[in-house]
């Protein structure tokens, strides 16, 4: 990723990291739902790699929002294997 990663994507934000392939998705959903319930979160940006398994992050976050019974806008940004931000949905 270019040198603006921190300034452009992390400034004034909190970072949570998960791997849908290697982590327990159910546990991630439970933990995120608790975070979402207990905090006044204005928005969520899912930054993921372009590889197919990372697509599961969107499902995990959406499911956690649903279980927390909160409304939080979510956007997705995708990074290619060279670390370049290629797609933003």
DRENDO-1510 file (C-alpha; in Angstrom, 1 decimal, always signed):
<recs>
REC; n; res; u; v; w
REC; 1; UNK; +0.0; +0.0; +0.0 .
REC; 2; UNK; +1.2; +3.5; -0.7 .
REC; 3; UNK; +2.7; +5.7; +2.0 .
REC; 4; UNK; -0.7; +7.5; +2.5 .
REC; 5; UNK; -2.2; +4.4; +4.1 .
REC; 6; UNK; -2.3; +5.7; +7.6 .
REC; 7; UNK; -3.3; +9.3; +6.7 .
REC; 8; UNK; -6.0; +8.2; +4.2 .
REC; 9; UNK; -7.5; +5.2; +5.8 .
REC; 10; UNK; -6.6; +5.1; +9.5 .
REC; 11; UNK; -6.6; +8.7; +10.6 .
REC; 12; UNK; -9.1; +9.3; +13.5 .
REC; 13; UNK; -10.3; +5.7; +13.2 .
REC; 14; UNK; -9.9; +2.5; +15.2 .
REC; 15; UNK; -8.5; -0.7; +13.6 .
REC; 16; UNK; -9.9; -4.2; +14.0 .
REC; 17; UNK; -8.3; -7.1; +12.3 .
REC; 18; UNK; -9.8; -10.5; +11.4 .
REC; 19; UNK; -9.2; -13.3; +8.9 .
REC; 20; UNK; -12.3; -15.1; +7.7 .
REC; 21; UNK; -10.3; -18.1; +6.6 .
REC; 22; UNK; -8.2; -18.6; +9.8 .
REC; 23; UNK; -10.3; -17.0; +12.6 .
REC; 24; UNK; -13.5; -18.4; +14.1 .
REC; 25; UNK; -16.1; -16.5; +12.2 .
REC; 26; UNK; -18.8; -17.0; +14.9 .
REC; 27; UNK; -16.5; -15.6; +17.6 .
REC; 28; UNK; -15.6; -12.6; +15.4 .
REC; 29; UNK; -19.3; -11.9; +14.9 .
REC; 30; UNK; -20.0; -12.1; +18.6 .
REC; 31; UNK; -17.1; -9.8; +19.5 .
REC; 32; UNK; -17.9; -7.3; +16.8 .
REC; 33; UNK; -21.6; -7.3; +17.7 .
REC; 34; UNK; -20.6; -6.5; +21.3 .
REC; 35; UNK; -18.4; -3.6; +20.1 .
REC; 36; UNK; -21.1; -2.3; +17.9 .
REC; 37; UNK; -23.7; -2.5; +20.7 .
REC; 38; UNK; -21.6; -0.8; +23.3 .
REC; 39; UNK; -20.1; +2.1; +21.2 .
REC; 40; UNK; -21.5; +4.9; +19.2 .
REC; 41; UNK; -20.0; +3.9; +15.8 .
REC; 42; UNK; -20.7; +6.3; +13.0 .
REC; 43; UNK; -19.5; +4.2; +10.1 .
REC; 44; UNK; -17.4; +1.1; +9.2 .
REC; 45; UNK; -14.9; +0.7; +6.4 .
REC; 46; UNK; -14.0; -2.9; +5.6 .
REC; 47; UNK; -10.6; -2.9; +4.0 .
REC; 48; UNK; -9.8; -6.3; +2.6 .
REC; 49; UNK; -7.5; -7.9; +0.1 .
REC; 50; UNK; -8.8; -8.9; -3.3 .
REC; 51; UNK; -8.3; -12.7; -2.6 .
REC; 52; UNK; -11.7; -14.5; -2.5 .
REC; 53; UNK; -11.4; -15.7; +1.2 .
REC; 54; UNK; -11.2; -12.1; +2.4 .
REC; 55; UNK; -14.7; -11.4; +1.0 .
REC; 56; UNK; -16.0; -13.2; +4.1 .
REC; 57; UNK; -15.1; -10.1; +6.1 .
REC; 58; UNK; -18.1; -8.3; +4.6 .
REC; 59; UNK; -20.5; -11.1; +5.7 .
REC; 60; UNK; -18.9; -11.1; +9.2 .
REC; 61; UNK; -19.4; -7.4; +9.7 .
REC; 62; UNK; -22.9; -7.3; +8.2 .
REC; 63; UNK; -23.9; -10.2; +10.5 .
REC; 64; UNK; -22.4; -8.5; +13.5 .
REC; 65; UNK; -24.3; -5.3; +12.7 .
REC; 66; UNK; -27.5; -7.4; +12.3 .
REC; 67; UNK; -27.0; -9.2; +15.6 .
REC; 68; UNK; -26.2; -6.0; +17.5 .
REC; 69; UNK; -29.5; -4.5; +16.2 .
REC; 70; UNK; -27.8; -1.2; +15.2 .
REC; 71; UNK; -27.7; +0.7; +12.0 .
REC; 72; UNK; -24.1; +1.5; +10.9 .
REC; 73; UNK; -23.2; +2.5; +7.4 .
REC; 74; UNK; -20.6; +0.2; +5.9 .
REC; 75; UNK; -18.3; +0.6; +2.9 .
REC; 76; UNK; -15.8; -1.8; +1.4 .
REC; 77; UNK; -12.3; -1.0; +0.0 .
REC; 78; UNK; -10.3; -3.7; -1.8 .
REC; 79; UNK; -6.5; -3.8; -2.0 .
REC; 80; UNK; -4.8; -5.8; -4.7 .
REC; 81; UNK; -1.9; -8.2; -4.0 .
REC; 82; UNK; +0.6; -5.5; -4.6 .
REC; 83; UNK; -1.0; -3.4; -1.8 .
REC; 84; UNK; -2.6; -0.9; -4.1 .
REC; 85; UNK; -6.1; +0.3; -3.4 .
REC; 86; UNK; -8.0; -0.8; -6.6 .
REC; 87; UNK; -11.7; -1.0; -5.8 .
REC; 88; UNK; -14.0; +0.9; -3.6 .
REC; 89; UNK; -17.6; -0.1; -3.2 .
</recs>
